[in-house]
């Protein structure tokens, strides 16, 4: 399973990229708004840091296919690595069909059912993004959705759509996604940091340091 970082914060992207563990970036209107910067400016800076797929989403206020198609073309023109992020709606599927036919990769987002994922794949989506955490919030096991989509896609040789596990909120989610067959997990930097930590690792480092200093000094 590959890792994308889910943020528009350039400093977090730099830190994760320096660790050598991410190969892409996902953003959304909320993350861009949180940074308070121009969309194109942020995306271009991200592209200068990470050499991999970068998802940029159409405006939250754009609900018609024609508008999504126009915005999708603009997003794709920013950089060759751009992926257009489109919401899972009837209009979104129409836009995905047109953009994918033009060779523009699409990430259909806000997936909460296997049927939605299948429709997106058949419309030509390069990626689908099922949301784990938001399903967990309403007492539905989000990881079951990822597993179902992975099992379903595996049955058909003509489906090449990759599964991006989104709304990942903790290291347990990450492990579950890898075991469930997700192709990619997109995670906040805070979760990547949490994944590096274990109390026994900290204790081991402290002991090695103490043993070394006892023999060789500081």
C-alpha positions as CSV (number, residue, x, y, z in Angstrom):
1,X,0.0,0.0,0.0
2,X,1.3,3.5,-0.9
3,X,1.0,6.7,1.1
4,X,-0.4,10.1,0.1
5,X,-0.5,13.0,2.5
6,X,-3.8,14.6,3.0
7,X,-3.2,18.3,3.5
8,X,-2.6,21.6,1.8
9,X,0.0,22.6,4.4
10,X,3.3,22.9,2.5
11,X,5.5,22.6,5.6
12,X,3.8,19.3,6.5
13,X,4.2,18.1,3.0
14,X,7.9,18.9,3.1
15,X,8.4,17.0,6.3
16,X,6.6,13.9,5.1
17,X,8.4,14.0,1.7
18,X,11.8,14.3,3.5
19,X,10.9,11.0,5.3
20,X,10.7,9.3,2.0
21,X,7.3,7.7,2.6
22,X,4.8,9.6,0.5
23,X,4.3,9.5,-3.3
24,X,1.3,11.8,-3.7
25,X,-0.8,14.5,-2.1
26,X,-4.6,15.0,-1.7
27,X,-6.3,18.3,-1.0
28,X,-9.9,19.4,-0.7
29,X,-11.6,22.8,-0.6
30,X,-11.6,22.7,3.3
31,X,-7.9,22.1,3.4
32,X,-7.1,24.8,0.9
33,X,-9.4,27.3,2.7
34,X,-7.7,26.5,6.0
35,X,-4.4,27.6,4.6
36,X,-5.9,30.9,3.4
37,X,-3.9,31.0,0.2
38,X,-4.6,31.0,-3.6
39,X,-5.5,27.6,-4.9
40,X,-3.2,27.6,-7.9
41,X,-0.3,29.0,-5.9
42,X,-0.6,26.2,-3.3
43,X,-0.9,23.5,-5.9
44,X,2.2,24.7,-7.8
45,X,4.3,24.8,-4.7
46,X,3.1,21.3,-3.7
47,X,4.1,20.1,-7.2
48,X,7.6,21.5,-6.8
49,X,8.0,19.3,-3.7
50,X,6.3,16.0,-4.5
51,X,6.8,14.2,-7.8
52,X,3.6,12.2,-7.8
53,X,-0.2,12.5,-8.1
54,X,-1.7,15.7,-6.6
55,X,-5.5,15.8,-6.2
56,X,-7.0,19.2,-6.6
57,X,-10.8,19.4,-6.1
58,X,-13.3,21.3,-8.1
59,X,-15.1,24.1,-6.1
60,X,-17.6,23.0,-3.5
61,X,-20.1,25.3,-5.1
62,X,-19.8,23.8,-8.5
63,X,-22.6,21.2,-8.9
64,X,-23.2,20.9,-12.7
65,X,-21.1,18.7,-15.0
66,X,-20.3,21.5,-17.4
67,X,-18.8,23.6,-14.5
68,X,-16.8,20.6,-13.2
69,X,-15.5,19.8,-16.6
70,X,-14.3,23.4,-17.1
71,X,-12.7,23.6,-13.7
72,X,-11.2,20.1,-14.1
73,X,-9.4,21.2,-17.3
74,X,-8.1,24.3,-15.5
75,X,-6.8,22.1,-12.6
76,X,-5.2,19.6,-15.0
77,X,-3.4,22.4,-16.8
78,X,-1.6,23.5,-13.6
79,X,0.8,20.6,-13.7
80,X,1.2,17.2,-15.4
81,X,0.8,15.4,-12.1
82,X,-2.6,16.9,-11.3
83,X,-5.6,14.7,-10.6
84,X,-9.0,16.2,-10.6
85,X,-11.0,15.5,-7.5
86,X,-14.7,15.2,-8.2
87,X,-17.6,14.6,-5.8
88,X,-19.7,11.4,-6.2
89,X,-22.9,12.7,-7.8
90,X,-24.7,12.1,-11.0
91,X,-23.2,15.3,-12.4
92,X,-19.8,14.3,-11.0
93,X,-20.0,11.0,-12.9
94,X,-20.8,12.9,-16.1
95,X,-17.8,15.1,-15.6
96,X,-15.6,12.1,-14.8
97,X,-16.6,10.4,-18.1
98,X,-15.7,13.5,-20.2
99,X,-12.4,14.3,-18.4
100,X,-11.1,10.8,-18.3
101,X,-11.8,10.4,-22.0
102,X,-9.6,13.5,-22.5
103,X,-6.8,11.7,-20.6
104,X,-7.3,13.7,-17.4
105,X,-7.1,11.5,-14.3
106,X,-10.0,11.8,-11.9
107,X,-10.4,11.0,-8.2
108,X,-14.0,10.5,-7.3
109,X,-14.4,11.4,-3.7
110,X,-17.0,11.2,-0.9
111,X,-17.5,7.5,-1.6
112,X,-19.6,5.8,1.1
113,X,-20.9,2.7,-0.6
114,X,-19.5,0.0,-2.9
115,X,-22.1,0.8,-5.6
116,X,-20.8,4.4,-5.7
117,X,-17.3,3.1,-6.1
118,X,-18.3,0.8,-8.9
119,X,-20.2,3.6,-10.8
120,X,-17.1,5.8,-10.5
121,X,-14.8,3.1,-11.8
122,X,-17.1,2.5,-14.8
123,X,-17.2,6.2,-15.5
124,X,-13.5,6.2,-15.9
125,X,-12.1,7.3,-12.5
126,X,-8.5,6.6,-11.9
127,X,-9.1,6.7,-8.2
128,X,-12.0,6.3,-5.8
129,X,-11.8,7.7,-2.2
130,X,-14.0,5.8,0.3
131,X,-14.1,7.7,3.6
132,X,-13.5,5.5,6.7
133,X,-13.6,7.9,9.6
134,X,-16.9,9.5,8.6
135,X,-18.5,6.1,8.4
136,X,-17.1,5.2,11.8
137,X,-18.7,8.4,13.1
138,X,-22.1,7.1,12.4
139,X,-21.4,3.6,13.8
140,X,-20.7,1.9,10.5
141,X,-17.4,0.2,10.1
142,X,-15.6,2.1,7.4
143,X,-12.9,-0.5,6.9
144,X,-15.6,-3.0,5.7
145,X,-16.3,-0.6,2.8
146,X,-12.7,-0.6,1.7
147,X,-12.5,-4.4,1.9
148,X,-15.7,-4.8,-0.1
149,X,-14.6,-2.4,-2.8
150,X,-11.2,-4.2,-3.1
151,X,-12.8,-7.6,-3.3
152,X,-15.3,-6.3,-5.9
153,X,-12.6,-4.6,-8.1
154,X,-10.5,-7.7,-8.0
155,X,-13.2,-9.8,-9.7
156,X,-12.9,-7.8,-12.9
157,X,-9.8,-7.5,-15.1
158,X,-11.1,-4.4,-16.8
159,X,-11.3,-2.3,-13.6
160,X,-8.0,-0.5,-13.1
161,X,-9.3,2.1,-10.6
162,X,-7.1,2.5,-7.5
163,X,-8.6,2.7,-4.0
164,X,-7.5,5.7,-1.9
165,X,-8.6,5.1,1.7
166,X,-9.5,8.5,3.0
167,X,-10.7,10.1,6.3
168,X,-7.9,8.1,8.0
169,X,-7.6,9.2,11.5
170,X,-5.2,7.0,13.4
171,X,-2.5,4.3,12.9
172,X,-5.0,1.5,13.4
173,X,-6.9,2.7,10.4
174,X,-3.7,2.6,8.3
175,X,-3.0,-1.1,9.3
176,X,-6.6,-2.0,8.6
177,X,-6.5,-0.4,5.2
178,X,-3.4,-2.2,4.2
179,X,-4.9,-5.5,5.2
180,X,-8.2,-4.7,3.5
181,X,-6.5,-4.2,0.1
182,X,-6.4,-0.4,-0.3
183,X,-4.0,0.6,-2.9
184,X,-3.3,3.9,-1.2
185,X,-3.9,5.5,2.2
186,X,-4.1,9.3,2.3
187,X,-3.3,10.5,5.8
188,X,-2.6,13.7,7.7
189,X,1.0,14.3,8.8
190,X,0.0,13.8,12.4
191,X,-1.0,10.2,11.7
192,X,2.3,9.6,9.8
193,X,4.1,10.9,12.9
194,X,2.1,8.6,15.2
195,X,3.0,5.6,13.0
196,X,6.7,6.2,13.7
197,X,6.3,5.9,17.5
198,X,6.2,3.0,19.9
199,X,7.0,3.1,23.7
200,X,9.4,0.2,23.4
201,X,11.3,2.0,20.6
202,X,11.7,5.0,22.9
203,X,12.7,2.8,25.8
204,X,15.2,0.9,23.6
205,X,16.8,4.2,22.3
206,X,17.1,5.5,25.9
207,X,18.7,2.3,27.0
208,X,21.2,2.2,24.1
209,X,22.1,5.8,24.9
210,X,22.6,5.1,28.6
211,X,24.7,2.0,27.9
212,X,26.9,3.9,25.4
213,X,27.4,6.9,27.8
214,X,28.3,4.6,30.7
215,X,31.2,3.2,28.7
216,X,32.2,6.1,26.4
217,X,30.7,9.1,28.1
218,X,28.8,11.8,26.3
